[in-house]
Amino acid sequence: MAYNTALSDRIREALVDLPDVEEKEMFGGMCFMVNGKMCIGVMKDEMMCRIDPAMKEVLLEKEGCRPMTMGGKTMNGYVLIGEEGMRTKKAFDYWVGLCLEFNPFAKASPKTKRN
């Protein structure tokens, strides 16, 4: 399953000045870890945003925003943004800003031990 590399480049450029950004391929897409925590990414042609779960219902009313589901389960604190929701630089920057705003409060996934 391929992902939109142009969108990935767009996100990479938005995060270029941050000190602790790591890119990881996962979920068939690209994920950008900020300060060791999943923050923003690309799944197929959509931007995956990790947001404050308390804002989810309000954000779902915005154009292009839908819940993120994996294996039939809705992922709390994550939404997907379609092209229509990030067409302009202002709209794109809004979503990136929300992800970065929430990042300090997001919990990091526990590190897995490798044998």
Buried (B, 14 or more C-beta within 10 A) or exposed (E): EEBBEEBBEBBBEBBEEEEEBEEEEEBEBBBBBBBEBBBBBBBBBBBBBBBBEEBBEEBEEBEBBBEBEEEEEEBEBBBBBBEEBBEEEEBBEBBBEBBBEBBEEBEEEEEEEEE
